[in-house]
Amino acid sequence: MIDNSIIVKCKKGDQQAYSLMYKSCAPYIFTIVKNYFCYDDDRKDALQEVFAQIFLSIQQFDDTKGSFKSWASKLTVYQCIAILRKKDKLQINYSLEVVDDVEETALDAIEKLSINDLELMLKNMPDGYRTIFLLSVIDEYSHKEIGDMLGITAETSRSQLFRAIKWIKNNILNKPNMLQYGLL
């Protein structure tokens, strides 16, 4: 993703290195950001905030603990969640409903969607469902990790994922809706 020498220069405050880091990493970081935000203005603002956080936190990056890519990805996800919270767009429906497993057929159907179709689906999904779906299915965080990030229980995370997939089945994966959203 980025040469280690650029990271070292960034840690020393080299402005050209910051520019190189931005140019090298922006496309990758933007792919994460655009999943969490539906509108271009929100995406641009979030990208700017993520890079501000990367630059402010660069001293904390330790290549002996992992790759820069994974560090930047995790920081991006956390920053996106923080932005959603700040804008009060992260609505998690707390319930006592306990869900055992997600239907495999729904997940199989989701896996067959193209990137563009998946982005269109995510754009229409309620924010809370989308966030849990992204963290669990796309970013592969455990329900315990999601719970820790969002301040909810693992069971609530599991329940929200179930509801997100149910939403996908009801709103996207049935044939009339797939035609409506241009997915067929």
N, C-alpha and C positions, 0 to 999 in steps of 0.2 A: 504494500500500500504506500509506504513512504520510507525513504532511506533514513537510517538511524542518525546519520550526520546532520540531517535537517532538524531532527528532534533535539539533538545536542545544541545546535545553534539557537533553536527556539528557547531552550532553557537558559541560554545566555542573553536572551532579549533581542536577537538579530531580527530586524523588521523584514528583511528579504526572505528569511527562513519562514517567518509567519505567512508571508504571501505564498511561498512555494507550498507550504503545508496546506493552506486553504485550497489552492488550485488542485493539488493532488488528491485531497480527501473529500472535497465538497460533493462530487458526484456520488460517492459511496454514502456519506452522511445523509445526503438528500434522499436517497432511497429509503432510509429508515424514517426520516422526518415525514415524508409525504404519506406514509401509512397512518401516522397518528393525527394528521391534520388534513381536512378536506379542501380547504380554500387556499389559493396561491398566496394571498397576503399573509395568512397564518403560517404557511410553510416557509416563506421568506423570513418572517420574523423569528420563527423557531430556529431556522438554520443559523441566523445571525446570533441568537442567544446560545445555541450549542457551541458555536466556534468561540464565542466569548468565554464560555465555561472551559472549553478545551485549552485555550490560551492561558486562562487564569490558573488552571490545574496542571499544566504541563510539567511543573516541577515534581508532581506526585507520581508521574508515570515512571514505572520501574520495569525495564525490559526483562529482568530476571523472573518477574512474576507472570509474564504473558506478553502477547504481541500488542503492538500499538493498535492494530485493527480491533482486537477484542476489547481493549481498554476504551477506545473511542466509541465503539458500538454501545457498550454498557453505559458510558457517560451520556451518550445521545438519548438512549431510552429513558434514563433517569431524568434528564433535562426535559424531555417531551412530557413526561408525567408531571413534573413540577409546573410546567407551563399550563397544562390542562387543569391542574388543581387551582392555579392562580386565576385562571379565567373561569373557574367554577364550571368547567365542562366535563369533569370526571364524575359522573353520577353512577354510583354503584348501588344497586337495589339489594339491600340486606334482607335476607330471609332465612328462615329455619329449614328450608328445603334442602335435603341432602341428596346428591346425585351420585350414582355409582359410576357409570361409564357413559361416554359419548357414543352415539351410534356410529359404527364404522362406515355405513353406507354414506352418511352425510360427509364424513371426512374424506372418503374416497372421491366423492363428487367434487369437493372443494379442490382436492389435489389435481383434478383434471382441468381446472380453470386456467386460462392463460394469465400472465401477469396483468395485462390490461383489464381483463374481466375481474380479477381479484381486486384490483384497485377500484374499479367501479362499484363492486359489491361493498367494499369497505367504506367508500364514500357515503353510501346510503345507510349504513349500519349506525344505530345509536352509539354515542361516544363511549359509554361505559362498557357495552358489549365489545365494541371494536378494540378497546384497550386490552381487555382480558384476552380476547381472541388473539391479538397480535403477540402479547407477552407469552401466551401458552403455546399456540400452534406455530406461529412464525418464528419468534425469538427463542422458543423452547425453554422457557423458565418453568420451574416446578410450581405447583400451586402454593407451596410454602414460601418460595421466593417471591411470588407475586403478592401473596398476603403481606409479607414483610415490607415490600415496596409501597404497597397501597394502604397499609394500615388496616387490613381486613384479615379474616381467618382463611385458612386454606380451603375450608368447606364453602365459604362464600365465593371464593375464586372459582372453585369447581362448579358451583351452581350457576355463576355468571357465564362460564364457558358453555355449559349445557344450554342456557337460555340464548346465548349468541348463536350457537349451532342450530337451535330450534328456529331462531329468527331467520337464519340463512335458508333453512329448509322451507319455511313458510313464505318468505318474501322473495327469494331468489331462485332456488333450485326447482320449483315446480314449473312446468312447461310454459304456462301463460306469462309468468314473471320473467322467465329467461328471455322470452321473446320481447317483452316490454323493455328490458334492460339491454337488449341487443346482444345477449349472450348465446343465441342460437342462430 
